[in-house]
Amino acid sequence: MASNSRYASGGSLKGYIVILAALVLIAAAAGGLYVWKTQSLKHSVTTSKAQTLKEIQTVQAPKGSYDVIVAGTDPEGVAAAVSAARNGQKTLLVDGHDRAILGGLMTLGWLNSLDMNYEPDKGVLHKREVLNKGIFSDWYSKIEGDSFDVVTAANAFHELVAAEKNIDVLLKVKAMEPLMQAGGEGQVVTGLKLTLADGSVQSVKAGSVIDATQDADIAALAGVPYTTGREDLGDKKARMAVTLVFRLKNITPDVWKKVQERLEGDGDAGTGANAMSAWGYKDMKDYPPVNKERVAMRGLNIGRQNDNTMLINALQVFGIDGTDPKSKAEAFELAKNELPHIVEYMKKQYPEFAGIELDATAPELYIRETRHIQGEYRLSIVDVLENRDQWDRIAFGEYPVDIQRISPADTGAVVTDPKQYAVPFRSIVPLKVDGLLVVGRAASFDTLPHGSARVIPVGMAAAEAAGAAAKIAADKKLTFRQMAASKEAIAELHASLTKQGMALNEYTLKPEPFMEHKSYEGLKAAVTLGLTTGGYDNNFRLDEKSNQQRMLNMLEGMRKFKPEALPGAPSSAIAKGADAKTLPVTLDTAAYMLALLLKQDATPETAVEVLQSKGWLTKASVDSIGNKQELTNGDTYMLIKDVYQVLRKEK
């Protein structure tokens, strides 16, 4: 799912704000506060004439059976259906929303800028190629560029689907439910039960089903296990803000020229503009919301349209459950109540916007995070941190791990900026249920790597692989789980995808400098727990001196991972009346804080010995600390790592 957030930085609960503020301090001190920043590499962008929206040809009723059913008409659904059809599979592309066009988030959520993924830099004379080719590139060649007119995009999706005789399209279905039967290794999805627009119910059989809904709706109904929001970080109710994209009119060529002049002339590398995109206006984050508890603005992320309008992705709404219709309706209400004030603020702040008017809001919300399914492999933040390849690679990512805000008090964060990582086929194969693949942002990604892997080009690449895999599994009479364990079948999948124009060559990259640091094992634990960030320059400040406040913040953050095992109060280790940010953290103090958190009977003088004797700290980590009177960030991460490893074994 595209985040469109390299262009800009990122309902909280009582008590959560305290911990959140603490983690913000960690980022500020150890990894740097998240800074609004643009995509550094722009693709060529061209304007074009406004197109007439093409009508989708849908079937009145589906056939009784298909080789493949693809649920969901977002970009991933289109890619999966086209791929299946090109592999000779009779395919039904069906959607359970009240949609009349294809493209979902891009065309109805109006997220009209793409987060592109590029190969590693090979020098100034080498043009960096887009990593996600195949069907994504087919579609991309039909639009204006990495920002586009949504009608152009919708027509491009239509053209891809209409060109395939093996695809039936069925829209405006009222409900979709999986048909299930017992299989050799558990439950198997054998098709979908569809409630059609006229209220009639029809069961449609299929050799396989691809769930391309934004929220893994079919997988959830089928009983696939999943986590919600940041559950894997200990906070099930926390999830990234949703956005309602809005459209402004009276954006004449003269107005656009002034926008370009402002953003290209301010000398800030984090702002800019081209024929279709503008990224900047950072001080919009200072807009004073009327509903300050639920709504906030960030720097403007602007996509120009071909009819003298522009779309704005900047309005964030907090505390929304994207799987709950009532919660989504609340988000629309909150956003629409705020928008008149936002537009007036823009008109007063920026002369070029003096004549703008609010034209419309997107028909659908831009929802960043809901379910994360549990698959045969769960993509981890360490996979991304280390630029790991996978033997069963089906897509490559490169986009920064962008964690958008979860509350107005949050700042958002860029955890790391990878050079290239692979998404494995196993991450679209769900646990416990077969006959089903899950593509898009709800695939088997941990919360943090999801911040990168959720972008549309990666999702379309994985979806294309899913469509091709359906054919191979059928021909070889393999379940998807069996296919995920077969190197022969995956090799055949790679060959098929290569013929379709994808590039899936194995690769090796030299280790990042931080991977060769003595405290790297500690850094991996701290990053996995969401306790530190490296930003766009991957600078985790491992050798920077820590302090007692920073240590305390990390322990409070780690507590969420397993609160029942960490019931103590480490703050009592800090002298009363002292400013903990100014106090260096010694080994004895850090160990005492840990002992208090773990409710171990120890004093500052005995804490190291007690924790080592009980297995909470290792001798290797203690011995790795050079200056035991002034611990660095890396030193503290090593101590955190020891405790985390014990907790993981006990979980």
SULTAGI-V403446 format. One line per field, one symbol per residue. ss: DSSP state (H for helix, E for strand, L for the rest). phi: phi as a letter, one per 30 degrees, with the letter a starting at -180 (. if undefined). burial: b if it has 24 or more other C-alpha atoms within 12 Angstrom, else e. A space follows every 10 residues. Layout:
ss->???
phi->???
burial->???
This chain:
ss->LLLLLLLLLL LLLLLHHHHH HHHHHHHHHH HLLLLLLLLL LLLLLLLLLL LLLLLLLLLL LLLLEEEEEE ELLEHHHHHH HHHHHHLLLL EEEELLLLLL LLELLLLLLL LLELLLLELL LLLLLLLLLE LLLLHHHHHH LLLLLLELLH HHHHHHHHHH HHLLLLEEEE LLLLEEEEEE EEELLEEEEE EEEEELLLLL EEEEEEEEEE ELLLLLHHHH HHLLLEEELE HHHLELLLLL LEELLEEEEL LLHHHHHHHH HHHHHLLLLL LEELLLEEEE LHHHHHLLLL LLLLEEELLE EEEELLLLEE EELLEEELLL LLLLHHHHHH HHHHHHHHHH HHHHHHHHHL HHHLLLEEEE ELLLLELLLL EEELELLLEL HHHHHLLLLL LLEEEEELLL LEELLLLLLL LLEELLLLLL EEEEHHHHEE LLEELEEELL LLLLELHHHH HHHLLHHHHH HHHHHHHHHH HHHHHHLLLH HHHHLLHHHH HHHHHHHHHL LLLLLLLLLL LLHHHHLLLH HHHHHHHHLL LLLLHHHLLL LLLLELLHHH HHHHHHHHHL LLHHHLLLLH HHHLLLLLLH HHLLLLHHHH HHHHHHHHLL LLLLLLHHHH HHHLLLLLHH HHHLLLLLLL LEHHHHHHHH HHHHHHHHHH L
phi->.dchbddadf .ecdidedde dddddedddc biddcebddd bcddbbdadd cddddddcdd bdddabdbcc cjcdeddddd ddddddcicd bccbbccdcc bcjhedccdi dcbccdbcde dcjdccdddd dccidededd dccdldbadd dedddddedd dddcddcccb chddabbddb adbdckdbdc lbcccdedjd cbccdadabc dcddchdddd ddjddacchc edcjbdddad ecbcdbccci cdeddddddd ddddcdicdc blabdbbbbl hdddddeddd cddbbacbed ccbdcdbibb cccadcbcic cdcceddddd deddddddee dddddddddb edcdcdbdca cddbdccdab dbdccebcec ddedechddb dcebacbbde dccddcaddd ciacdacdda bccdeedccd dibcibbbbj dcddbdedde dcdddeeddd ddddddddde dddddchcdd ddddccdddd dddedddddd jdcbddabcd ededdcddcd dddedddedi cabcidchcd hdcdddaddd ddeddddded daddcbcdbd dddcddicdd dccdcddddd ddedddddhc dacedceddd dddcidbcdd ddddddcdcb ddedddddde eddedddddd d
burial->bbbbbbbbbb bbeeebeebb bbbbbbbbbb bbbbbbbbbb bbbebebeee eeeeebebee bbbebbbbbb bbbbbbbbbb bbbbbbbbbb bbbbbbbebb bbbbbbbbbb bbbbbbbbbb eeeeeeeeeb bbbbbbbbbb bbbbbbbbbb bbbbbbbbbb bbebebbbbb bbbebbbbbb eeeeeebbbb bbbbbbbeee ebbbbbbbbb bbbbbbbbbb bbbbbbbbbb bbbbbbbbbb bbbbbbbbbb beeebbbebb ebbeeeeeeb bbbbbbbbbb bbebbebebe beebbbbbbb bbbbbbbbbb bbbbbbbbbb bbbeeeebeb bbebbbebbe bbbebbeeee ebbeebbbeb bbbbbbbbbb bbbbbbbbbb bbbbbbbbbb bbbbbbbbbb bbbbbbbbbb bbbbbbbbbb bbbbbbbbbb bbbbbbbbbb bbbbbbbbbb bbbbbbbbbb bbbbbbbbbb bbbbeeebbb bbbbeeeebb bbbbbbbbeb ebbbbeeeee ebebeeebbb bbbbbbbbbb bbbbbbebbb bbbebbbbbb bbbbbbbbbb bbeebbebeb bbbbeeeeee bebbbbbbbb bbbbbbbbeb ebebeebbbb bbeeebbbee bbebbeebeb bbbbbbbbbb bbbbbebeee e
